[in-house]
């Protein structure tokens, strides 16, 4: 993959993450970047583990759709 292609991919990913609702973004980044478990995130955010799971599923779904070029409203 060329540097330009990687740079474009990274830019699109950053834009997709930035477009997430704040709580969803916080949960996604805590899990993917900070390597926190769902239980740890639930404790930190005051949500249930199930709510964290749902937010992660929605975040991943939105990222996949946006990275494939489908804008989400």
N, C-alpha and C positions, 0 to 999 in steps of 0.2 A: 504494500500500500504506500502510495507516495505521501510526502510530507503535506502537500496541499490537501489531499483526500483526508488524511488524519486530522488536519487542522479544521477542515469543514465538518467532519464528524464530531469532533470535540465541541465546536461552536454550537452545532445543532443540539447536542446533548445538554450543554449548559443552558441553552435557551429553553429546552423542554423541562429541565429541573426548575429553572427560575419561574416558569409558568404554572407550576403546581401551587395549590393552596398552601399557605404557610405551615399548617400543622402536618400536612401530608409530606411536604418537603423536609420538615424537621425529622419526621419518622424515617423517611427514606434515607436521608444522609446519616442519621444515627446508626442505622442498620448496616448500610453499605460502606460508609467511610470510617465510622467509629467502631464498627464490628460489635455493636451492642446486640444483645438478645432481645426478642420481643418482650420478655418479662421485664428486662431492665428498662426498655423504652416505655412500657406500660407504667412502671413505677415512677419514672421521671416525668411523664406527661399527665398522669392521673387517669389514663384510659385503661380499659380492660385489655388483656392479651388478645382477645378476639377482635376488638376494635383496631388494635395495632395491625393484626393480620390483614384485616379488610383494607386498611389504609395502604399497606404495602402492596397488596394485590392491585388496588386501583392505580397506585403510582407506577408499578411495572407495566400495567396495561396501557396507561397513557404514554409512557415513554416508548413502548414498542410501536404504538400507532403513530406517534409524532416522528419517530425515527424512520418510519416507512413512508413519510411524506403526507400523512393524513392529518390535517389540522383538527384539533379538538376544540369544541366550543364550550 
